[in-house]
Amino acid sequence: MDEKTLKDSISSSVPYNEQYEEPPPEESLHRGLKARQISMIALGGAVGTGLVVGSGTALQRGGPLGLFLGYGFVGGVCYLVMVALGEMSAYLPHKKGFAGYATRFVDPALGFALGWNYLMKYLIVTPNNINAALFNTARTRSVHIAVWMVIFIAFIFIVNLLGVRVFGELEFWFSSIKVLALIGLLLMGIIIDLGGNPQHDRIGFRYWQPPNGPMGHYLLNQVHDEHLSIFLGFWATLVNALFAYMGTELIGVTVGEAENPRRNIPIAIKQTFYRILVFYVGGVFVISLIVPSTDDSLFVATKAKTGAAASPFVVATTLVGIKVLNHIINAAILLFVMSAANSDLYIGSRTLYGLAIEGKAPRIFRRVNRMGVPYPALILCTLFCGLVFLNVSSSSSKVFTWFVNLVSTFGALTWMCIAYSHLCFMRALKAQGISRDSLPFKAPLQPFGSWFALIATAIITFFKGFDTFIPFTTDTFITSYIAIPTFIILYTGYKLYYRTTKIAPENVDLVTGLQAIEEDEAKYKLEQEAMGPQTRWGRLREKFI
């Protein structure tokens, strides 16, 4: 079926962007992200408070084995979501984010709800990371916390305003340092465990044995059942891990500004497996070896603070009598969260821009400057960073809890929509006689992988706020679940107003826009050929510098 015939056959339920065309040049993002930048952003972009700080809470609740199993399980779900997104992104690397895939492959109403859901996530997660960074500067008593808030917000705004090339280069180096810092923390943990500490104490698997035990006993005083308490502790690690992995899908938004995306996106997606295995699963395993889940300092840190003091790595160094490393870890965590805030602001502005391009947000957010930055969208997202000023009147640990609850639910709904969009994409391919073997990137374990990711994420999300009932806490209950009715209202409202219907697999547009993408690829290859064959140093510089 040719492009014209397929366009004519698309359901009339699509109310705005019927042709799914890319925006005109004057309203278009610039493809300025290089392969090395995309790979490094994918490698280190999502590593933040959920791993280096929040894992302490998970260890306290689930115990060492519960922590390891919980992060491993959710890591597997995350990988399945990422490869599903990678298959769609490599085939159609458009500039509308993955909400555009829901609009195109499923139903415009789902695209509308997903887009605004994802935007709300990033309107919350950016101040959440700034909030975490503030604790690392709280010791500077000579400067008021509000001044630090303004400095951090201004910094990430300026970086994003300077264009994708500046953003990409800065995030490349930020992510490189984050990866090196994480490797350093993992090595430090292994050395501490093997006895290379001031106390010369070889810990081994001591903290997996009684009286600590491999599993935690969460809410035991409330439920009065040891087996139920152990299960609730494990379930709490799944919820915490869900928050830790949120953000890995940001690679699906960068495709709109990636050079040669059909080659570079699959490379970045494939690295996800190793990132999850080494940094997340490996990281929590090391933490489980060097910090006892029942230690009083861990309870105090996770309850009272959200900065470096809450990090299990800091707790570990304190337990063995290492003092100097605390300041180094503090600086590393500050870099982690500021880099995450910087990339969060980028993703939020691009998500709002993508909604505007589809006609699902005001047209003013379609505007870009000469560097391809959607500056009205960037300004609005920056204004929402003012939520961090809640710290002035509320305890930051409370604000942090609210933000974590909101972000994890918004993110979980996003994962479910990505998995479902991929299932509809595969149905459309089959209905139109297109083999998945012909795609630039083919997701493994399908369609079972996307079904498993969809169902597993839905179950975790539905029961994620179980501890708000033991005892019932109004504010945490609302922040745990408010995203779900919000999503339903967005979806239902759009569907009723525009009377949209789900697009039949045979009518899904798998053609429009491919020609423009292929032309961009051809142009990129010509530019590379014009530069001539690269020397070994040239290839090395392209990859790393």
DAMO-V620816 format. One record per backbone hydrogen bond with DSSP energy under -0.5 kcal/mol. CO is the residue of the C=O (numbers start at 0). NH is the residue of the N-H. If there is no record, write none. Layout:
co = [CO CO]
nh = [NH NH]
//
This chain:
co = [1 2 3 4 5 6 10 12 15 16 23 24 25 29 31 32 33 34 35 36 37 38 39 40 43 45 47 47 48 48 50 52 53 53 54 55 56 57 58 61 61 62 63 64 65 66 67 68 69 70 71 72 73 74 75 76 77 78 79 80 81 82 83 84 85 86 87 91 95 96 97 98 99 100 101 101 103 105 106 106 107 108 109 110 111 112 113 114 115 116 117 118 119 120 120 121 123 124 125 126 127 128 129 130 131 131 132 132 133 134 136 138 139 143 143 144 145 146 147 148 149 150 151 152 153 154 155 156 157 159 162 163 164 165 166 167 168 169 170 171 172 173 174 175 176 177 178 179 180 181 182 183 184 185 186 187 188 189 190 191 192 192 194 196 199 200 202 204 205 208 208 212 213 213 216 218 218 219 224 225 226 227 228 228 229 230 231 232 233 234 235 236 237 238 239 240 241 242 244 246 247 248 249 249 250 252 253 254 256 256 257 259 259 260 262 263 264 265 266 267 268 269 269 270 271 272 273 274 274 275 276 278 279 280 281 282 283 284 285 285 286 291 294 294 295 296 297 298 299 300 306 307 310 310 311 312 313 314 315 316 317 320 322 323 323 324 325 326 327 328 329 330 331 332 333 334 335 336 337 338 339 340 341 342 343 344 345 346 347 348 349 350 351 352 353 354 354 355 357 361 362 363 368 370 371 372 372 373 374 375 376 377 378 379 381 382 383 384 385 386 387 388 389 389 394 394 395 396 397 398 399 400 401 402 403 404 405 406 407 408 409 410 411 412 413 414 415 416 417 418 419 420 421 422 423 424 425 426 427 428 429 432 434 435 440 444 446 447 448 449 450 451 452 453 454 455 456 457 458 460 462 464 465 466 467 468 470 472 473 474 475 476 477 480 480 481 482 483 484 485 486 487 488 489 490 491 492 493 494 494 503 503 504 507 510 512 513 514 515 516 517 518 519 520 521 522 523 524 525 526 528 534 535 536 537 538 539 540]
nh = [5 6 7 8 9 9 13 14 17 19 26 27 367 31 33 258 37 38 39 40 41 42 43 44 46 47 50 51 52 53 54 55 56 57 58 59 60 61 62 65 215 66 67 68 69 70 71 72 73 74 75 76 77 78 79 80 81 82 83 84 85 86 87 88 89 90 91 93 99 99 101 102 103 104 105 106 508 502 109 110 111 112 113 114 115 116 117 118 119 120 121 122 123 123 124 125 127 128 129 130 131 132 133 134 134 135 135 136 136 137 139 140 142 146 147 148 149 150 151 152 153 154 155 156 157 158 159 160 161 162 166 167 168 169 170 171 172 173 174 175 176 177 178 179 180 181 182 183 184 185 186 187 188 189 190 191 192 193 195 194 202 203 196 199 201 202 205 207 208 211 212 63 64 65 219 221 222 223 228 229 230 231 217 232 233 234 235 236 237 238 239 240 241 242 243 244 245 245 247 249 250 251 252 253 254 255 256 257 31 32 260 262 263 264 266 267 268 269 270 271 271 272 273 274 275 276 277 278 279 280 281 282 283 284 285 286 287 288 288 289 290 294 297 298 299 300 301 302 303 304 309 310 313 314 315 316 317 318 319 321 320 322 325 326 327 328 329 330 331 332 333 334 335 336 337 338 339 340 341 342 343 344 345 346 347 348 349 350 351 352 353 354 355 356 357 359 360 358 16 364 365 366 371 163 373 368 374 377 378 379 380 381 382 383 384 385 386 387 388 389 390 391 392 393 397 398 399 400 401 402 403 404 405 406 407 408 409 410 411 412 413 414 415 416 417 418 419 420 421 422 423 424 425 426 427 428 429 430 431 433 432 434 437 438 442 448 450 451 452 453 454 455 456 457 458 459 460 461 462 463 465 467 468 469 472 471 469 476 477 478 479 480 481 483 484 485 486 487 488 489 490 491 492 493 494 495 496 497 498 499 506 507 507 509 513 516 517 518 519 520 521 522 523 524 525 526 527 528 529 530 531 538 539 540 541 542 543 544]
//
